[in-house]
Amino acid sequence: MILIDVWEGGEARRRVQDYCELWGIEGPVLLDEAGAYAKLLGIRGVPTNVLVDSTGIVRAVGAGNPDELHAEVDRLLQGDPR
């Protein structure tokens, strides 16, 4: 899994690192400081989670907390693309 973080404001890299440490997020995290990817997807509010499958198709938008995000990932791993 690759995470893309959109962070508006200063010290984005440090703030994203702090956020990942707080929530126990491990693995690659790409930083979209300019919000270009979020704009491409039509996302206006951040933070927003976007779950993209291995083929590049967006499968979930807005799974706002770790439990919701884990449920969406589990659903996708079980083969339920909805």
Secondary structure by P-SEA (a helix, b strand, c coil): cbbbbbbcccaaaaaaaaaaaaaccccbbbbcccaaaaaaaccccccbbbbbcccccccccccccaaaaaaaaaaaaacccc
